[in-house]
Amino acid sequence: MDGADYLHPGSEWAKEPDDIDSIDFSPTVTIMYFADDDTWQAVWGGREQLGEFEGTREEAIAWARERCNTIRIYSPSEGDIVDLVPDE
């Protein structure tokens, strides 16, 4: 299953970029939810993947915080990937 299957159709994340060179590839962690097996997967990277983790939502967030300040997470209520706020 593709992560884009979870995204809202109007999501900026699901669109192809106009100019690949204008994209900020600074390291980030993106956390996605997979309902089929009730797991959260965190992927850390920029232009290349630096690591990945699978576990509960809380475990994925803790793993992400150890590696990076910029964390994005899938929000079931929004149907989109959003920035993780510091106190979440």
C-alpha positions in Angstrom: 0.0 0.0 0.0 1.3 3.4 -1.0 1.4 6.2 1.6 -0.4 8.5 -0.9 -3.4 6.2 -0.4 -4.0 7.8 3.0 -3.7 11.4 1.9 -6.5 13.7 1.2 -6.8 14.3 -2.6 -6.1 18.0 -2.2 -3.0 17.5 -0.1 0.1 19.4 -1.1 2.1 16.3 -0.2 0.4 14.2 -2.9 1.3 16.6 -5.7 4.3 16.4 -8.0 6.7 19.3 -7.5 7.1 21.8 -10.3 10.8 22.2 -9.7 12.7 19.5 -7.9 15.6 21.8 -7.3 13.5 24.2 -5.2 12.5 21.5 -2.7 14.1 21.7 0.8 15.7 18.3 1.3 16.9 19.0 4.9 16.5 15.9 7.1 13.0 15.4 8.4 11.1 12.5 9.9 7.7 11.6 8.4 5.5 9.3 10.4 2.7 7.4 8.7 -0.1 5.2 10.1 -0.8 1.8 8.5 -4.3 0.6 9.6 -3.9 -2.9 8.1 -1.5 -3.9 10.8 -2.1 -1.0 13.2 1.5 0.3 13.1 3.2 3.6 12.8 6.3 3.9 10.5 8.8 6.7 10.8 11.2 7.4 8.0 14.1 9.8 8.5 15.9 11.4 5.6 16.5 14.2 3.2 17.8 13.3 -0.3 18.5 9.8 1.0 17.0 7.7 3.7 18.9 7.8 7.0 16.8 5.4 9.0 13.4 4.0 9.7 11.4 2.7 12.6 8.1 0.8 13.1 6.1 0.6 16.3 3.4 2.4 18.2 2.6 6.1 17.6 4.3 7.1 20.8 7.4 5.0 20.1 7.7 6.4 16.5 7.4 10.0 17.9 10.1 9.3 20.5 12.4 7.7 17.9 11.9 10.7 15.6 12.6 13.3 18.3 16.0 11.6 19.0 17.0 12.3 15.4 15.5 15.4 14.1 13.6 18.7 15.0 11.4 18.6 11.9 8.8 16.0 12.2 5.7 15.5 10.1 3.0 13.0 11.1 -0.1 11.6 9.5 -3.3 13.0 11.2 -6.3 10.7 10.8 -8.6 13.6 11.6 -7.2 15.8 8.9 -6.5 13.0 6.4 -3.1 14.6 5.7 0.4 14.9 6.9 0.9 17.8 9.4 3.8 19.2 11.3 4.2 17.6 14.7 3.8 20.3 17.4 6.5 20.3 20.1 4.1 19.4 23.0 2.4 16.5 21.2 
